[in-house]
């Protein structure tokens, strides 16, 4: 029998979808949920559940060792707002293991990817291998072609081809993974603020609406820790900001609760397109 799957869970629906996908294959699930971030309802989706500190890796490892976990998935957001709640400081005091990693990150490279790489290496040393976040959610991945009833217009197809090249360029430079574009004009580029903030900014800059969002994967994408996602919240924000089309790389973006997302996009007459560049 396969060993149980470990889930190190932050905020959002993604950990829930992974738990359901793993159960569908007959695999048990052990969840280490970040206190103040993981959804309490996740407890009902897994076989073993425990709250752990974000910076207390020894807690994660102890829980997984106790239940025979040798493979795990690290997934979900760590909400910034939760760090300001009462008693939250106690959750952010690192244990000795995390403190060592933090010291190495601060000394060498403060980028999030460096921190995630070190987490993966530390878990591996302790017999727990991080695996691809999409292993149990392949049904939620973007696919090639138009996924909605709404089809892009001819002008939008020009923007798709033009904008895709620019989005991949900023990804190669490690600036961000999204751009907003209309009539070949790049309205906004995602940087450290994240996709949602960029969407709001693009809506303010393009009051007439009709723009599109192009979201690509990181050029050096690590599927263990870096899978782009969109969900119903993304669609709501895009609609409020006046966007009418979304472009995603096929097989490289998770559409969380895909059927709900496509249904909502159809309701707003928004096209969702899987596009990975012109074929030779």
TISELUM-677550 format. One line per field, with one value per residue (C-alpha): residue in one letter; x negated, y, z. Coordinates in steps of 0.001 Angstrom, whole numbers, m for minus. Each point is the difference from the previous one (the first is absolute). Layout:
<nukes>
residuo: A|... .
east: X|... .
north: Y|... .
up: Z|... .
</nukes>
This chain:
<nukes>
residuo: X|X|X|X|X|X|X|X|X|X|X|X|X|X|X|X|X|X|X|X|X|X|X|X|X|X|X|X|X|X|X|X|X|X|X|X|X|X|X|X|X|X|X|X|X|X|X|X|X|X|X|X|X|X|X|X|X|X|X|X|X|X|X|X|X|X|X|X|X|X|X|X|X|X|X|X|X|X|X|X|X|X|X|X|X|X|X|X|X|X|X|X|X|X|X|X|X|X|X|X|X|X|X|X|X|X|X|X|X|X|X|X|X|X|X|X|X|X|X|X|X|X|X|X|X|X|X|X|X|X|X|X|X|X|X|X|X|X|X|X|X|X|X|X|X|X|X|X|X|X|X|X|X|X|X|X|X|X|X|X|X|X|X|X|X|X|X|X|X|X|X|X|X|X|X|X|X|X|X|X|X|X|X|X|X|X|X|X|X|X|X|X|X|X|X|X|X|X|X|X|X|X|X|X|X|X|X|X|X|X|X|X|X|X|X|X|X|X|X|X|X|X|X|X|X|X|X|X|X|X|X|X|X|X|X|X|X|X|X|X|X|X|X|X|X|X|X|X|X|X|X|X|X|X|X|X|X|X|X|X|X|X|X|X|X|X|X|X|X|X|X|X|X|X|X|X|X|X|X|X .
east: 0|m1062|m1040|2390|m338|m1016|1497|m1643|2956|406|3128|2378|1894|m3087|m910|3611|m111|m3299|1416|3047|m2150|m2270|2984|1433|m3094|421|m2864|305|m790|m1809|311|m2295|2009|m1522|1725|1781|m121|1300|3753|1521|2357|m3061|182|3046|m1845|m3009|m747|m2387|0|m2283|m640|m3659|m1938|m1070|m3588|m21|m1225|m741|3753|700|m2669|1067|3631|m998|m2476|2675|2267|m2513|92|m2841|1526|1600|1459|m557|2953|2173|m495|m1327|2352|m1851|2956|m51|m3409|1658|2543|m183|m2628|m1142|m3595|m266|670|m2892|m2739|m2215|m1176|m3712|347|1822|m2289|m3015|1669|1035|m3576|m1280|2644|m732|m3726|228|3255|3297|2169|3005|m1279|m3214|1960|2212|m3013|m1518|3262|78|m3632|581|3049|m1917|m2777|2686|1472|2904|m61|1972|1904|1744|2986|2071|m494|3569|1684|m742|3733|m301|m2776|473|289|m915|2564|3092|1498|3107|3008|m1178|m2564|m2692|508|m2477|m1516|m344|m1842|m2513|m447|m325|m2905|m1605|477|m1109|m3513|m199|1350|m2590|m2712|783|168|m3500|m1216|1689|2099|3471|2348|2884|660|3135|262|2404|m563|m3676|m510|m1296|2123|m1528|m2739|107|m2905|m222|3573|1579|2691|3053|m1616|m1147|3553|1371|m2710|691|3716|m775|m2379|2400|3376|1525|m518|m406|m3576|m1416|m2136|m2842|m1418|m3006|m2076|m3442|m2629|m1795|3246|m321|3307|m671|359|920|3206|2021|3668|3229|3387|3465|m1424|m2297|2991|1988|m2909|m627|3659|102|m3121|1424|m2015|1632|m2618|m2510|m2932|m1710|m2787|1436|m832|m1887|2756|2446|3566|1303|3512|m266|3662|1097|m2604|1060|3679|m638|m2086|2842|2453|m2203|m580|m3725|m2243|m2585|m2653|m2817|m2864|m3653|m1340|111|m806|m2922 .
north: 0|3573|2043|2844|3273|2978|3414|3115|2327|3742|1948|m737|m2769|m1569|m2240|m1244|m951|m1850|m1942|m1012|m1002|m2141|m1687|m778|m2159|m1763|1829|1153|3656|1538|3788|2445|3242|3401|1482|3212|m800|m3503|m441|m1745|m1864|m1810|m2181|m1749|m765|m1894|m3058|1674|3731|2200|3724|1020|3256|1551|233|m3215|m2630|m2454|m171|m879|m2690|m1479|m318|m1626|m2414|m1079|m1103|m1417|2852|m97|2280|3381|2955|3576|2106|2988|3657|1502|2950|3160|1355|m2912|1089|2990|m1993|m310|m2523|m488|848|m3336|m1789|1794|m780|m2486|m3249|m834|m1798|2893|2551|m1666|149|3635|922|m1632|1787|3399|m461|m1182|688|1345|m971|m2262|m2695|m317|m496|m2630|m1821|m195|m1312|m2737|m938|m114|m2228|m2292|m422|m1125|m2594|2093|816|2966|m938|1858|2036|m1145|m3748|m488|2905|m587|394|3633|962|2454|m1609|1194|2041|1932|m1455|2201|547|3553|101|2689|2586|416|3035|m1999|m2800|2635|1099|m3619|m658|3392|m84|m3592|843|2927|m1990|m2733|2684|1439|m3533|m748|3125|m1189|3188|m1556|m2394|2202|2926|1946|949|1667|920|m1019|2495|m1555|1644|m1589|m2461|m2182|313|m600|1221|m3185|m713|1373|3376|194|m718|2876|2328|m981|702|3511|663|m1321|1479|m1029|m3705|m2690|m852|m3501|m1705|m2250|m2246|m2246|m2363|841|m814|m2164|m1357|m2419|m1884|m932|3570|2295|m751|3024|m148|1835|m489|1510|2962|746|22|2307|2443|m73|658|2892|1461|m243|m2939|m2157|m2692|m2134|m1824|m2897|m2378|m3477|m2561|2528|1819|m1506|1257|m507|m1498|61|m639|2899|2324|m762|344|3393|1186|m963|1938|3100|m627|m354|m2212|m2313|m1221|m2516|1279|m987|1907|m666|m3563|m410 .
up: 0|m666|2978|915|m1864|2120|m702|1449|m362|m121|m856|m2860|m1782|m1647|3020|67|m3697|498|2967|m2037|m2958|2176|1660|m3447|m629|3362|1705|3622|750|2970|193|1788|m228|701|3059|m926|m3711|m805|m273|3069|m2376|m1381|3108|m1524|m3255|1412|2140|2458|727|2099|391|m403|26|m3303|1267|2016|m2419|2787|672|m3636|m25|3354|m1154|m3294|1603|2495|m2856|m2494|m2531|m2551|m2691|549|m1854|1180|m1136|856|781|3202|491|1002|1975|2433|1280|1700|2010|3801|1151|m3614|973|1806|m3295|m1686|2510|m1897|1505|m181|m3346|m1684|1621|m1638|m3410|505|876|m3176|m2100|1532|m588|m3613|m1865|1368|m2965|819|m2376|2018|3209|m1674|m1436|3480|1468|m2650|723|3774|m379|m2367|2574|2439|m2373|m1344|m3699|m1332|m3156|m2835|1261|m2990|585|1256|m1798|m3680|m716|1164|m2439|m2861|m3434|m3479|m1915|1036|3191|168|m2231|m647|m2823|m257|m2740|m2859|1757|3197|m1830|m1159|3635|1109|m2364|624|3771|514|m1217|2418|2931|m530|m241|3448|1349|m1331|1786|3220|218|94|m1762|m1203|m2263|m897|m3672|m2438|m3655|329|2845|3225|2702|3093|937|3100|2402|3735|695|m1413|m2585|1847|670|m3623|m1215|2094|m1306|m3625|506|1242|m2897|m2668|914|m3348|777|m2621|1000|494|2624|m1168|2699|m643|2094|1280|m2627|2577|1435|2912|138|3633|1189|m2882|m1907|m1196|992|m710|1639|258|1946|m2954|m2380|2290|252|m3749|m754|2474|m1652|m3529|m1397|m2668|m685|1933|m1603|1803|m991|m704|2674|2138|1901|2494|m376|3535|m111|m3779|m820|2253|m1522|m3584|897|1623|m2961|m2362|2167|m342|m3731|636|m2149|1548|m2425|336|m2146|m49|m2997|m3724|m1024|m2431 .
</nukes>
